[in-house]
Each structure stands twice: as structure tokens, then as C-alpha cells.
Amino acid sequence: MSQLDIQIAVEADGWEDETALEALASRVLGAAETHLATREGQPFPQQPTEVSLVFADDEMIREINAEWRDKDKPTNVLSFPAFP
């Protein structure tokens, strides 16, 4: 299993503390990594893989979604590649 470098930012009220969110993210991403490697033949790279998660509210996500995707509404997930 590769090393995961998980960065957590909590930008709104109502979320668990960062330690709990990091533990949850680690479990979920670890399960995804195992599935990709064993079932899909797509292992994570051997070097540390960085994942940045921002926990926000609907208003913040709506603003980001409008700016980057021209969709003036909230959404559950926005993802951005690290490299073009």
C-alpha cells in the first residue's frame, strides 16, 4: 500500500474535528486504494499520494462551483487535478 498524505481543512461549522475527519478519509481512501489495486489492476503510485479535502458548507461550495464550473448551485463533490 502506498503512503497517503491527507490534508484536511474544515471551513464551516457542523463537521467533526479534523482528527476524526482524517481517520474517516484514511479508511475510505485506503479501501479505494485496495479496490483499485486488487480489482481494477490500477495501484496507487509508490511515492506518497497527496489528497487535500476541504469540508465546507453549501454557500462556499456554491461559490466555488459557480466560479470554476459556471454552475450557480451547491454540489456534493468538486475535484481538481494537481497537474494539467
Kinemage of the C-alpha trace (Angstrom):
@kinemage 1
@onewidth
@group {chain A} dominant
@subgroup {mainchain}
@vectorlist {calphas} color= white
{ca met a 1} P 0.000 0.000 0.000
{ca ser a 2} L 1.312 3.479 -0.841
{ca gln a 3} L 1.586 6.270 1.648
{ca leu a 4} L -1.300 8.730 1.684
{ca asp a 5} L -0.647 12.354 2.587
{ca ile a 6} L -4.118 13.567 3.579
{ca gln a 7} L -4.583 17.294 4.102
{ca ile a 8} L -7.800 18.352 5.867
{ca ala a 9} L -9.298 21.844 6.060
{ca val a 10} L -12.578 22.470 7.887
{ca glu a 11} L -14.106 25.700 6.550
{ca ala a 12} L -17.605 25.522 8.047
{ca asp a 13} L -19.387 24.614 11.271
{ca gly a 14} L -21.119 21.290 11.781
{ca trp a 15} L -18.263 18.946 10.830
{ca glu a 16} L -16.390 16.581 13.132
{ca asp a 17} L -12.936 17.687 14.277
{ca glu a 18} L -10.003 17.314 11.880
{ca thr a 19} L -8.676 14.201 13.628
{ca ala a 20} L -11.967 12.348 13.131
{ca leu a 21} L -12.266 13.527 9.525
{ca glu a 22} L -8.708 12.435 8.756
{ca ala a 23} L -9.372 8.989 10.258
{ca leu a 24} L -12.528 8.639 8.147
{ca ala a 25} L -10.735 9.825 4.989
{ca ser a 26} L -7.879 7.415 5.658
{ca arg a 27} L -10.264 4.451 5.959
{ca val a 28} L -12.226 5.408 2.826
{ca leu a 29} L -9.155 6.162 0.699
{ca gly a 30} L -7.430 3.012 1.947
{ca ala a 31} L -10.440 0.934 0.863
{ca ala a 32} L -10.465 2.698 -2.527
{ca glu a 33} L -6.731 2.050 -2.937
{ca thr a 34} L -7.155 -1.649 -2.132
{ca his a 35} L -10.095 -1.963 -4.539
{ca leu a 36} L -8.241 -0.213 -7.358
{ca ala a 37} L -5.140 -2.357 -6.895
{ca thr a 38} L -6.821 -5.741 -6.427
{ca arg a 39} L -9.970 -5.457 -8.553
{ca glu a 40} L -9.052 -2.954 -11.241
{ca gly a 41} L -5.298 -3.521 -11.593
{ca gln a 42} L -4.647 0.195 -11.011
{ca pro a 43} L -2.434 0.568 -7.939
{ca phe a 44} L -1.595 3.968 -6.481
{ca pro a 45} L 1.939 5.177 -7.256
{ca gln a 46} L 4.663 4.135 -4.815
{ca gln a 47} L 5.566 7.725 -3.912
{ca pro a 48} L 3.272 9.411 -1.358
{ca thr a 49} L -0.074 10.380 -2.840
{ca glu a 50} L -1.443 13.740 -1.672
{ca val a 51} L -5.168 14.286 -1.194
{ca ser a 52} L -6.498 17.634 0.015
{ca leu a 53} L -10.036 17.723 1.403
{ca val a 54} L -11.970 20.870 2.271
{ca phe a 55} L -15.087 20.451 4.384
{ca ala a 56} L -17.338 23.409 3.624
{ca asp a 57} L -20.963 24.495 3.681
{ca asp a 58} L -23.370 24.810 0.743
{ca glu a 59} L -22.714 28.533 0.278
{ca met a 60} L -18.961 28.102 -0.072
{ca ile a 61} L -19.360 25.169 -2.459
{ca arg a 62} L -21.943 27.115 -4.490
{ca glu a 63} L -19.458 29.990 -4.902
{ca ile a 64} L -16.621 27.673 -5.959
{ca asn a 65} L -18.905 25.733 -8.307
{ca ala a 66} L -20.073 28.991 -9.915
{ca glu a 67} L -16.514 30.280 -10.337
{ca trp a 68} L -14.927 27.119 -11.737
{ca arg a 69} L -17.819 25.333 -13.451
{ca asp a 70} L -20.303 28.144 -14.217
{ca lys a 71} L -22.955 26.283 -12.194
{ca asp a 72} L -24.500 28.562 -9.569
{ca lys a 73} L -25.616 25.821 -7.195
{ca pro a 74} L -24.078 23.676 -4.454
{ca thr a 75} L -22.795 20.196 -5.191
{ca asn a 76} L -21.558 17.295 -3.071
{ca val a 77} L -18.062 16.986 -4.548
{ca leu a 78} L -15.685 19.185 -6.509
{ca ser a 79} L -12.346 17.765 -7.596
{ca phe a 80} L -9.394 19.415 -9.258
{ca pro a 81} L -6.345 17.688 -10.729
{ca ala a 82} L -2.960 18.574 -9.303
{ca phe a 83} L -1.408 18.661 -12.771
{ca pro a 84} L -2.833 19.610 -16.190
